[in-house]
Amino acid sequence: MSEQSRGTGRIRGTGSRRRKPTRRHRAKVIAAWTVAGVVVVGGAGLGYAYMALDGNLSSIDIDAKLGTDRPDDVDDGSQDILVLGSDSRSGDNGKYGQDEGAARSDTAMVVHVDKGHKSASVVSIPRDTLIERPACESDTTGDQVPAERRAMFNTAYEVGGPACAVKTVESMSGIRMDHYLEVDFTGFKKLIDELGGVEITTKTAIDDSKSHLDLEPGTHTLNGEESLGLVRTRKSVGDGSDLGRIQLQQAFIKALMEQAKSVGVFSSPKKLYGLADAATKAVTTDSGLGSVKKLTGFAGGLKGLGADDVHMVTLPVEYDPADPNRVLPQEKAGRQVWAALKNDRPIPASATEKSAGDKGDADKVVE
């Protein structure tokens, strides 16, 4: 899917709203910020608002769609959550262009919260990873979609929706996903604006014509539109591939988590409700999290997590010799990553040290 720009505007780091670009945006939504948003929802007593907030949520019964042919459900207190962002143009997202066929999941992260809920590991899966996609049921026609070798990872969502995305990740990892969260980039922007922006310090200038972001070196408080530009940026990071963009997204997530804890979210009912309202409008969940009460119970065990408690990596990959625009999983290193999550252990540094995903150089761009 192309990212051809039709506009010439830029998003500058002033915190002010500029004319929205007219070109078709791709939904580069940071996924793990949703976990921070969920923490916001569960941070204090919102019983009086349950009914109103419940009406914001959309949910999908992943368990019913996938049946029993799945990895074992390990009940040890740990949690594994697949968090996706899609490029759908439905609803408010239509202002960014028209759908070109089915939506794809252009951002994907597996979030593993340890059984003590004291730390978390996040594994980003590059959208262009070539994988063996399992057979899935189409979520639009109900027809069986055959398995495919060397399929791009993000086509799983395209051909079979959330259930196929979950099935694909479970096939890759051997780990059952306890929950599913899908985020929306219009909702992402509104959440950032409700939060009051996110502070980011850039070490070098960012001038990316694709994401329409133009930042000088220094500290910036980015509003929602500017934050979306940052998490979509790749031309100004490393080799310009999606791998550098993933690193930039991971840096933003940590800044977002710190910001959420610094603005008095848990001490201000008004701020808490505003954020909860924005967060619940921005997500689609599995049915296990499909109410504010369930979401609150889940989030209650996560609110103690800080940025320093979250270890973020990219699935170990290497460039495909047949196509430099695609990447292949490093099988041995990938097994190390998934085994660490499955056994509730930290991901060893050796698992990613030879991965192309560690060459994005985002640490040279933002602090």
For each residue, the residues with C-beta under 8 A, 3 or more apart:
1: 26 87 100 104
2:
3: 24 26 210
4: 23 24
5: 8 21 23 209 210 212
6: 21 22 23 24
7: 21 22 23 212
8: 5
9: 18 19 20 21 212
10: 18 207 212 213 214
11: 18 21 211 212 213 214 225 226 229
12: 18 214 215 226
13: 200 202 213 214 215 216 220 221 222 226
14:
15: 197 220 221 222 223 226
16: 223
17: 223 225
18: 9 10 11 12 225
19: 9
20: 9 95 225
21: 5 6 7 9 11 25 212
22: 6 7
23: 4 5 6 7 97 212
24: 3 4 6 96 97 98
25: 21 96 97 185 228 232
26: 1 3 87 106 232
27: 85 86 87 88 93 103 106 107 184 185
28: 85 106 107 185 211 228 231 232 245 249
29: 85 86 106 107 183 184 185 188 228 231
30: 33 85 107 183 188 231 249 252 253 256
31: 34 83 84 85 107 108 109 181 183
32: 35 36 83 109 111 122 250 253 310 312
33: 30 36 37 183 188 191 252 253 256 257
34: 31 37 38 83 181 183 279 282 283
35: 32 38 39 81 83 111 120 181 302
36: 32 33 39 40 253 256 257 260
37: 33 34 40 41 191 275 278 279 282 283
38: 34 35 41 42 181 279 283 295 298 299 302
39: 35 36 42 43 260 299 302 303 305
40: 36 37 43 260 265 272 275 276 279 299
41: 37 38 46 53 275 276 279 280 292 295 296 299
42: 38 39 295 296 297 298 299 300 302 303
43: 39 40 265 266 272 299 303
44: 266 269 272
45: 48
46: 41 49 50 53 272 273 276 292 296
47: 50
48: 45
49: 46 52 53 273 276 292
50: 46 47 53 54 291 292 293
51: 54 55
52: 49 55 56 277
53: 41 46 49 50 56 57 276 277 280 292
54: 50 51 57 291 292
55: 51 52
56: 52 53 277 280 281
57: 53 54 280 283 284 285 290 291 292 295
58: 283 284 285
59: 284 285 286 287 289 290
60: 65 161 162 163 180 284 285 286 287
61: 64 65 286 287
62: 65 66 162 163 166 177 180 286 287
63: 66 286 287 288
64: 61 67 287
65: 60 61 62 137 139 163
66: 62 63 69 70 163 166 167
67: 64 70
68:
69: 66
70: 66 67 73 167 170 176
71: 170 174 175 176
72: 176
73: 70 176 178
74: 78 176 342
75:
76: 115 344
77: 115 116 117
78: 74 112 113 114 115 344
79: 111 112 113 178 179 298
80: 110 111 112 113 175 176 177 178 179 341
81: 35 110 111 112 113 177 178 179 180 181
82: 108 109 110 111 165 166 169 177 179 180 181
83: 31 32 34 35 108 109 110 111 180 181 182 183
84: 31 105 107 108 157 162 165 180 181 182 183
85: 27 28 29 30 31 105 106 107 108 182 183 184 185 188
86: 27 29 103 104 105 106 157 182 184
87: 1 26 27 103 104 106
88: 27 93 99 103 184
89: 93 94 96 97 98 99 103
90: 93 94 99
91: 94 184 186
92: 95 186
93: 27 88 89 90 96 184 185 186
94: 89 90 91 97 98
95: 20 92
96: 24 25 89 93 185
97: 23 24 25 89 94
98: 24 89 94
99: 88 89 90 102 103
100: 1
101: 158
102: 99 140 158 159
103: 27 86 87 88 89 99 157 158
104: 1 86 87 127 154 155 157 158
105: 84 85 86 108 127 153 154 156 157 158 165
106: 26 27 28 29 85 86 87 127 154
107: 27 28 29 30 31 84 85 124 127 249
108: 31 82 83 84 85 105 124 125 127 153 154 165 169
109: 31 32 82 83 122 123 124 125
110: 80 81 82 83 122 123 125 169 173 175 177 341
111: 32 35 79 80 81 82 83 120 121 122
112: 78 79 80 81 120 121 122 123 341 344
113: 78 79 80 81 117 119 120 301 302 305
114: 78 117 118 119 120 121 344
115: 76 77 78 344
116: 77 119
117: 77 113 114 301 302 304 305
118: 114 304 305 309
119: 113 114 116 305 309 310 311 346
120: 35 111 112 113 114 302 305 309 310 311
121: 111 112 114 310 311 312 313 340 341 346 347
122: 32 109 110 111 112 250 253 310 311 312 313
123: 109 110 112 313 314 315 337 341 347
124: 107 108 109 246 249 250 312 313 314 315 357
125: 108 109 110 129 153 169 172 314 315
126: 129 153 242 243 246 314 315 317 327 357
127: 104 105 106 107 108 152 153 154 242
128: 152 153 154 242 325 326 327
129: 125 126 152 153 315 317 326 327 328 329
130: 150 151 152 153 320 326 327 328
131: 150 151 152 153 168 172 329
132: 147 148 149 150 151 171
133: 136 147 148 151 153 155 156 159 164 168
134: 147 164 167 168 171
135: 144 145 146 147
136: 133 144 145 156 159 160 163 164 167 168
137: 65 142 143 144 145 160 163 164
138: 141 142 143 144 145 159 160 161
139: 65 160 161 162 163 164
140: 102 161
141: 138
142: 137 138
143: 137 138
144: 135 136 137 138
145: 135 136 137 138 159 160 164
146: 135
147: 132 133 134 135
148: 132 133 151 155
149: 132
150: 130 131 132
151: 130 131 132 133 148 155 156
152: 127 128 129 130 131 155 326
153: 105 108 125 126 127 128 129 130 131 133 156 168
154: 104 105 106 108 127 128 157 158
155: 104 133 148 151 152 158 159
156: 105 133 136 151 153 159 160 164 165 167 168
157: 84 86 103 104 105 154 160 161 162 164 165
158: 101 102 103 104 105 154 155
159: 102 133 136 138 145 155 156 164
160: 136 137 138 139 145 156 157 163 164 165 167
161: 60 138 139 140 157 164 165
162: 60 62 84 139 157 165 166 180 182 284 286
163: 60 62 65 66 136 137 139 160 166 167
164: 133 134 136 137 139 145 156 157 159 160 161 167 168
165: 82 84 105 108 156 157 160 161 162 168 169 180
166: 62 66 82 162 163 169 170 177 180
167: 66 70 134 136 156 160 163 164 170 171
168: 131 133 134 136 153 156 164 165 171 172
169: 82 108 110 125 165 166 172 173 175 177
170: 70 71 166 167 173 174 175 176 177
171: 132 134 167 168
172: 125 131 168 169 329 334 338
173: 110 169 170 338 341 342
174: 71 170 338 342
175: 71 80 110 169 170 338 341 342
176: 70 71 72 73 74 80 170
177: 62 80 81 82 110 166 169 170 180
178: 73 79 80 81 288
179: 79 80 81 82 285 286 288 289 298
180: 60 62 81 82 83 84 162 165 166 177 285 286
181: 31 34 35 38 81 82 83 84 283 284 285 286 289
182: 83 84 85 86 162 283 284 285
183: 29 30 31 33 34 83 84 85 187 188 282 283
184: 27 29 85 86 88 91 93 187 188 282 283 284
185: 25 27 28 29 85 93 96 188 189 228
186: 91 92 93 189 190 282
187: 183 184 190 191 278 279 281 282 283
188: 29 30 33 85 183 184 185 191 192 224 227 228 282
189: 185 186 192 193 223 224 225 227 228
190: 186 187 193 194 224 278 281 282
191: 33 37 187 188 194 195 224 275 278 279 282
192: 188 189 195 197 198 222 223 224 227 228 256
193: 189 190 196 197 223 224
194: 190 191 274 275 277 278
195: 191 192 198 256 259 260 263 275
196: 193 221 259 263
197: 15 192 193 221 222 223 224 227 259
198: 192 195 221 222 227 252 255 256 259
199: 219 220 221 222 255 259
200: 13 219 220 221 222 230 251 252 255 366
201: 218 219 220 366 367
202: 13 205 206 215 216 217 218 219 220 365 366 367
203: 217 364 365 366 367
204: 217 364 365
205: 202 215 216 217
206: 202 213 214 215 230 233 236 365
207: 10 213 214 215 236
208: 211 212 213 214 229 233 234 235 236
209: 5 212 235
210: 3 5 232 233 234 235
211: 11 28 208 229 230 232 233 234 235
212: 5 7 9 10 11 21 23 208 209 229
213: 10 11 13 206 207 208 226 229 230 232 233 236
214: 10 11 12 13 206 207 208
215: 12 13 202 205 206 207 220 230
216: 13 202 205
217: 202 203 204 205
218: 201 202
219: 199 200 201 202
220: 13 15 199 200 201 202 215 226
221: 13 15 196 197 198 199 200
222: 13 15 192 197 198 199 200 226 227 230
223: 15 16 17 189 192 193 197 226 227
224: 188 189 190 191 192 193 197 227 228
225: 11 17 18 20 189 228 229
226: 11 12 13 15 213 220 222 223 229 230
227: 188 189 192 197 198 222 223 224 230 231 252
228: 25 28 29 185 188 189 192 224 225 231 232
229: 11 208 211 212 213 225 226 232 233
230: 200 206 211 213 215 222 226 227 233 248 252
231: 28 29 30 227 228 245 248 249 252
232: 25 26 28 210 211 213 228 229 245
233: 206 208 210 211 213 229 230 236 237 245 248
234: 208 210 211 237 240 241 242 244 245 248
235: 208 209 210 211 240
236: 206 207 208 213 233 240 365
237: 233 234 240 244 245 247 248 360 361 362 365
238: 241 243 244 247 359 360 361 362
239: 243 244 359 360
240: 234 235 236 237 244
241: 234 238 244 245 325 360
242: 126 127 128 234 245 246
243: 126 238 239 246 247 314 317 327 356 357 359 360
244: 234 237 238 239 240 241 247 248 360 361 362
245: 28 231 232 233 234 237 241 242 248 249 360
246: 124 126 242 243 249 250 314 357 360
247: 237 238 243 244 250 251 314 357 360 361 362 363
248: 230 231 233 234 237 244 245 251 252 360 362 365 366
249: 28 30 107 124 231 245 246 252 253
250: 32 122 124 246 247 253 254 312 362
251: 200 247 248 254 255 362 363 366 367
252: 30 33 198 200 227 230 231 248 249 255 256 366
253: 30 32 33 36 122 249 250 256 257 310 312
254: 250 251 257 258 307 310 312
255: 198 199 200 251 252 258 259 307
256: 30 33 36 192 195 198 252 253 259 260
257: 33 36 253 254 260 261 305 306 307 310
258: 254 255 261 262 306 307
259: 195 196 197 198 199 255 256 262 263
260: 36 39 40 195 256 257 263 265 275
261: 257 258 265 306
262: 258 259
263: 195 196 259 260 271
264: 267 268 271
265: 40 43 260 261 268 271 272 275
266: 43 44 272 303
267: 264
268: 264 265 271 272
269: 44 272 273
270: 273 274
271: 263 264 265 268 274 275
272: 40 43 44 46 265 266 268 269 275 276
273: 46 49 269 270 276 277
274: 194 270 271 277 278
275: 37 40 41 191 194 195 260 265 271 272 278 279
276: 40 41 46 49 53 272 273 279 280 292
277: 52 53 56 194 273 274 280 281
278: 37 187 190 191 194 274 275 281 282
279: 34 37 38 40 41 187 191 275 276 282 283
280: 41 53 56 57 276 277 283 292 295
281: 56 187 190 277 278
282: 34 37 183 184 186 187 188 190 191 278 279
283: 34 37 38 57 58 181 182 183 184 187 279 280
284: 57 58 59 60 162 181 182 184
285: 57 58 59 60 179 180 181 182 288 289 290 295
286: 59 60 61 62 63 162 179 180 181 289 290
287: 59 60 61 62 63 64 290
288: 63 178 179 285 294
289: 59 179 181 285 286 294 295 298
290: 57 59 285 286 287 294
291: 50 54 57 294 295
292: 41 46 49 50 53 54 57 276 280 295 296
293: 50 296 297
294: 288 289 290 291 297 298
295: 38 41 42 57 280 285 289 291 292 298 299
296: 41 42 46 292 293 299 300
297: 42 293 294 300
298: 38 42 79 179 289 294 295 301 302
299: 38 39 40 41 42 43 295 296 302 303
300: 42 296 297 303
301: 113 117 298 304
302: 35 38 39 42 113 117 120 298 299 305
303: 39 42 43 266 299 300
304: 117 118 301 309
305: 39 113 117 118 119 120 257 302 309 310
306: 257 258 261 309 310
307: 254 255 257 258 310
308:
309: 118 119 120 304 305 306
310: 32 119 120 121 122 253 254 257 305 306 307
311: 119 120 121 122 346 347
312: 32 121 122 124 250 253 254
313: 121 122 123 124 337 347 351 352 357
314: 123 124 125 126 243 246 247 317 352 355 357 358 360
315: 123 124 125 126 129 329 334 337 355 357
316: 329 330 333 334 336 337 351 352 354 355 357
317: 126 129 243 314 327 328 329 330 355 356 357
318: 327 328 330 355 356
319: 324 326 327 328 356
320: 130 323 324 325 326 327 328
321:
322: 326
323: 320 326
324: 319 320
325: 128 241 320
326: 128 129 130 152 319 320 322 323
327: 126 128 129 130 243 317 318 319 320 356 357
328: 129 130 317 318 319 320
329: 129 131 172 315 316 317 334
330: 316 317 318 333 334 354 355
331: 334 335
332: 335 336
333: 316 330 336 337 350 351 352 354 355
334: 172 315 316 329 330 331 337 338 351
335: 331 332 338 339
336: 316 332 333 339 340 347 348 350 351
337: 123 313 315 316 333 334 340 341 347 351 352
338: 172 173 174 175 334 335 341 342
339: 335 336 342 343 345
340: 121 336 337 343 345 346 347 348 351
341: 80 110 112 121 123 173 175 337 338 344 347
342: 74 173 174 175 338 339
343: 339 340
344: 76 78 112 114 115 341
345: 339 340
346: 119 121 311 340
347: 121 123 311 313 336 337 340 341 351 352
348: 336 340 351
349: 352 353
350: 333 336 353
351: 313 316 333 334 336 337 340 347 348 355
352: 313 314 316 333 337 347 349 355 357 358
353: 349 350 358
354: 316 330 333
355: 314 315 316 317 318 330 333 351 352 358 359
356: 243 317 318 319 327 359
357: 124 126 243 246 247 313 314 315 316 317 327 352 360
358: 314 352 353 355
359: 238 239 243 355 356
360: 237 238 239 241 243 244 245 246 247 248 314 357
361: 237 238 244 247 364 365
362: 237 238 244 247 248 250 251 365 366
363: 247 251 366
364: 203 204 361
365: 202 203 204 206 236 237 248 361 362
366: 200 201 202 203 248 251 252 362 363
367: 201 202 203 251
